[in-house]
Amino acid sequence: MTETPTVQFLSVEGEFAPTESAEEYRSYLDRLSETDLQDFYRKMVVVRRFDGEATNLQRQGQMALWVPSHGQEGAQVGSAFAARPQDHLFPSYREHAVGLVRGIDMLAIVELLRGNTHGGWDPTDPTNGNFHGYCLVIGSHSLHATGYAMGLQRDGVVGTGDPEVDAAVLCYFGDGATSQGDVSEAFVFSASSQTPNVFFLQNNQWAISVPVSVQSRVPLYLRSRGFGVPSVQIDGNDVLASYAVTAKALDDARGGGGPQFIEALTYRIGAHTTSDDPTKYRENAEQEFWVKRDPIVRFEKYLRSLGEGDAFFDGVKTEADDFAADIRARTLVLEAPPIGTMFDHVYSEPHPVMTEQKLWLERYEASFQEEQA
Ligand SMILES: Cc1ncc(C[n+]2csc(CCOP(=O)(O)OP(=O)(O)O)c2C)c(N)n1
């Protein structure tokens, strides 16, 4: 197995300094206008602010759990911008920035983690940008994504040569997910059928408390090659690398070139979830190393070198604060759903055991009112 160097356009200091391996992707950056670059920055800042507000809301008892995305904005925003409207995106549960780029109402993620809804948003609603539901069962959605891509193939919307018609599937998962059999099976099926899949791994270095060095003896991007799925490793904290490499992979997949695998090297700056305490298993020095590679700070330096000034950055900050305030206000007025709805989606058809359990719960709840009377 030959290792190839990591694709990177922006140095840690935010200077445009493409690595040799980035040259192949350089022309993809020509597609970007100044407004696009501003939007990359805007989305990264807004989602980080949203993420912070959601964490605060969890701490104030508005949600049982929050899953932070702080640090992974570069990988997510770049790759999501690379997708075309007709592409389908399958997230795991940390892809808040991808959801934002695809246009979902971010309150839906809060509602999901607050237990107000079972899915959060409807992926078949055209306003949700083909952004599929969050999936907490690690790696399982890689098979859903592969099945969906097989469906696109059979619908004849792959390799027609018409860029408005051809579609691909972009599937996100973490380093821990690559240890699941489901991901290996997804590689087998996508390689066998040459499906239009792009698998996007955010290697944030930890699967809760298990470091990537324990999870794999080889760099993770080499995994898929044994299945016949070509792969690239990128600097996941470089939004430009994430955009360009994903754009090419999606173009190839839509054109009938078969599946592709991208490993984005990034870092989960905070805790795995608000229930986790990384100080129990992580060294501060490691975190500091990654904080210096912050995707937002780096991209801001780059934009400033292009001539972007304070007015733009101040405007984005205000926008992000307003966004967070809106999410907070709308969260605080959410009402709990009727308790029985938890039984409604276990089976697609009515099921006698569910009906019985629902009735039991209703009687149980009513018994408190009887006691009070
Ligand atoms: C099938 C399955 N096994 C175990 C878990 C418990 N679990 C939740 S998150 C997680 C770690 C996942 O790590 P990774 O795939 O790297 O994603 P990250 O959370 O770091 O983004 C585990 C083991 C689960 N949700 N599903």
PDBQT file of the ligand as one rigid body, heavy atoms in Angstrom, charges set to zero:
ROOT
HETATM    1  C1  LIG A 401     -23.657   0.317  17.155  1.00  0.00    +0.000 C 
HETATM    2  C2  LIG A 401     -23.262   1.259  18.275  1.00  0.00    +0.000 A 
HETATM    3  N1  LIG A 401     -22.312   0.869  19.162  1.00  0.00    +0.000 NA
HETATM    4  C3  LIG A 401     -21.941   1.702  20.161  1.00  0.00    +0.000 A 
HETATM    5  C4  LIG A 401     -22.548   2.929  20.300  1.00  0.00    +0.000 A 
HETATM    6  C5  LIG A 401     -22.124   3.866  21.436  1.00  0.00    +0.000 C 
HETATM    7  N2  LIG A 401     -21.356   4.998  20.870  1.00  0.00    +0.000 N 
HETATM    8  C6  LIG A 401     -21.947   6.202  20.676  1.00  0.00    +0.000 A 
HETATM    9  S1  LIG A 401     -20.879   7.296  19.997  1.00  0.00    +0.000 SA
HETATM   10  C7  LIG A 401     -19.618   6.184  19.967  1.00  0.00    +0.000 A 
HETATM   11  C8  LIG A 401     -18.258   6.570  19.424  1.00  0.00    +0.000 C 
HETATM   12  C9  LIG A 401     -18.300   6.930  17.988  1.00  0.00    +0.000 C 
HETATM   13  O1  LIG A 401     -17.087   7.453  17.562  1.00  0.00    +0.000 OA
HETATM   14  P1  LIG A 401     -16.890   7.982  16.092  1.00  0.00    +0.000 P 
HETATM   15  O2  LIG A 401     -17.516   7.043  15.116  1.00  0.00    +0.000 OA
HETATM   16  O3  LIG A 401     -15.442   8.258  15.938  1.00  0.00    +0.000 OA
HETATM   17  O4  LIG A 401     -17.741   9.332  16.017  1.00  0.00    +0.000 OA
HETATM   18  P2  LIG A 401     -17.598  10.677  16.860  1.00  0.00    +0.000 P 
HETATM   19  O5  LIG A 401     -18.631  10.607  17.958  1.00  0.00    +0.000 OA
HETATM   20  O6  LIG A 401     -16.201  10.770  17.370  1.00  0.00    +0.000 OA
HETATM   21  O7  LIG A 401     -17.928  11.778  15.916  1.00  0.00    +0.000 OA
HETATM   22  C10 LIG A 401     -20.041   4.949  20.499  1.00  0.00    +0.000 A 
HETATM   23  C11 LIG A 401     -19.171   3.763  20.628  1.00  0.00    +0.000 C 
HETATM   24  C12 LIG A 401     -23.558   3.285  19.369  1.00  0.00    +0.000 A 
HETATM   25  N3  LIG A 401     -24.176   4.468  19.420  1.00  0.00    +0.000 N 
HETATM   26  N4  LIG A 401     -23.878   2.447  18.351  1.00  0.00    +0.000 NA
ENDROOT
TORSDOF 0
